[in-house]
Amino acid sequence: MPIAPSPSRHRSSRLSVRASPTELERWNNAAHALGHVTTAAWVRTLLHDAEVSHRSGGDIGSEIRSLRSDLSRIGNNLNQLAHAAHLGDAVACGDTLEHIDRLKDRTDSLLKTLRPVRIRRVKLPSHSVPVHLVH
């Protein structure tokens, strides 16, 4: 049975991105820290993930900021409800609980689009630029 040609043999097109030397070193370090053999393999994975999840990098960040804002408002509401309950006031929690359920569903949906985090410790050369990984 013939062996299927590797995908790399079919890659005849080139995609290039300009980067400063510092950016390139950070990206190389990040790729290796995340377990990728090359930065190109990491970029291919990121592009594939964005294509499959129908999300671009900026969307997730804004969604997380929005969720944090919603959580803050819910926390405020819960504090007010708890304060009222301690004073013996009648407390109606229905709206707040519904809001919490909607937020939980949004969070679950967002989390399903994210890849699981793989932590891998890599010893970097002492002359390398520090890498801050958010992945």
C-alpha positions as CSV (number, residue, x, y, z in Angstrom):
1,M,0.0,0.0,0.0
2,P,1.5,3.4,-1.0
3,I,2.3,5.9,1.8
4,A,0.3,9.1,1.5
5,P,2.5,12.1,0.7
6,S,3.0,14.3,3.7
7,P,1.1,17.6,3.7
8,S,4.4,19.6,3.7
9,R,5.2,18.2,0.2
10,H,2.0,19.9,-1.1
11,R,2.9,23.3,0.5
12,S,4.1,25.3,-2.4
13,S,2.6,28.6,-1.4
14,R,4.3,31.0,1.0
15,L,2.8,33.3,3.6
16,S,5.1,35.9,5.0
17,V,4.8,38.3,8.0
18,R,7.2,41.0,8.8
19,A,8.4,41.1,12.4
20,S,11.0,42.9,14.4
21,P,13.9,40.8,15.7
22,T,12.4,41.0,19.2
23,E,9.0,39.9,18.0
24,L,10.5,37.0,16.1
25,E,12.5,35.9,19.0
26,R,9.4,36.1,21.3
27,W,7.3,34.1,18.8
28,N,10.1,31.5,18.4
29,N,10.4,31.1,22.1
30,A,6.6,30.9,22.6
31,A,6.3,28.3,19.8
32,H,8.9,26.1,21.4
33,A,7.5,26.6,24.9
34,L,4.1,25.4,23.7
35,G,5.7,22.3,22.3
36,H,5.8,23.2,18.6
37,V,9.0,22.2,16.6
38,T,8.9,25.3,14.5
39,T,7.2,28.8,14.7
40,A,5.6,28.0,11.3
41,A,4.0,24.9,12.8
42,W,2.6,27.0,15.7
43,V,1.3,29.7,13.3
44,R,-0.3,27.0,11.1
45,T,-2.0,25.6,14.3
46,L,-3.2,29.1,15.3
47,L,-4.6,29.8,11.8
48,H,-6.3,26.4,11.7
49,D,-7.9,27.0,15.1
50,A,-9.2,30.4,14.1
51,E,-10.6,28.9,10.9
52,V,-12.3,26.1,12.7
53,S,-13.7,28.2,15.6
54,H,-14.7,31.1,13.3
55,R,-13.0,33.4,15.7
56,S,-10.1,35.9,15.3
57,G,-7.7,36.7,18.2
58,G,-9.4,40.0,19.1
59,D,-12.9,38.4,19.4
60,I,-11.9,36.2,22.4
61,G,-10.2,39.1,24.3
62,S,-13.2,41.4,23.9
63,E,-15.6,38.5,24.8
64,I,-13.6,37.8,28.0
65,R,-13.6,41.5,28.9
66,S,-17.4,41.6,28.4
67,L,-17.8,38.5,30.6
68,R,-15.7,40.1,33.3
69,S,-17.8,43.2,33.3
70,D,-21.0,41.1,33.5
71,L,-19.5,39.1,36.4
72,S,-18.8,42.3,38.2
73,R,-22.3,43.6,37.8
74,I,-23.7,40.2,39.0
75,G,-21.4,40.3,42.0
76,N,-22.8,43.8,42.8
77,N,-26.4,42.5,42.5
78,L,-25.6,39.5,44.7
79,N,-24.1,41.8,47.4
80,Q,-27.1,44.0,47.3
81,L,-29.5,41.0,47.6
82,A,-27.5,39.5,50.5
83,H,-27.5,42.9,52.3
84,A,-31.3,43.2,51.8
85,A,-31.8,39.6,53.0
86,H,-29.7,40.3,56.2
87,L,-31.9,43.3,56.9
88,G,-35.0,41.1,56.7
89,D,-36.3,42.7,53.5
90,A,-38.1,40.5,50.9
91,V,-35.6,39.6,48.2
92,A,-36.5,38.7,44.6
93,C,-33.6,36.9,43.0
94,G,-35.2,35.6,39.8
95,D,-33.7,38.2,37.4
96,T,-30.2,37.9,38.9
97,L,-30.3,34.1,38.7
98,E,-31.5,34.2,35.1
99,H,-28.7,36.6,34.3
100,I,-26.2,34.2,35.9
101,D,-27.5,31.3,33.9
102,R,-27.2,33.3,30.6
103,L,-23.6,34.3,31.6
104,K,-22.8,30.7,32.4
105,D,-24.0,29.6,29.0
106,R,-22.0,32.3,27.3
107,T,-18.9,31.3,29.2
108,D,-19.4,27.6,28.4
109,S,-19.7,28.5,24.7
110,L,-16.5,30.6,24.8
111,L,-14.6,27.9,26.6
112,K,-15.6,25.3,24.0
113,T,-13.9,27.4,21.3
114,L,-10.6,27.5,23.2
115,R,-8.0,24.8,22.9
116,P,-6.9,23.1,26.2
117,V,-3.8,24.6,27.6
118,R,-0.7,22.4,27.5
119,I,1.9,23.5,30.0
120,R,5.4,22.4,29.1
121,R,8.5,23.6,30.9
122,V,11.3,24.6,28.5
123,K,14.7,25.8,29.6
124,L,15.4,28.9,27.5
125,P,18.8,30.4,26.8
126,S,19.8,33.0,29.3
127,H,20.1,35.6,26.5
128,S,16.6,35.1,25.3
129,V,13.8,37.7,25.6
130,P,11.2,36.8,28.3
131,V,8.1,35.3,26.9
132,H,4.6,36.0,28.3
133,L,2.4,33.2,27.1
134,V,-1.4,33.6,27.1
135,H,-2.8,30.6,25.4
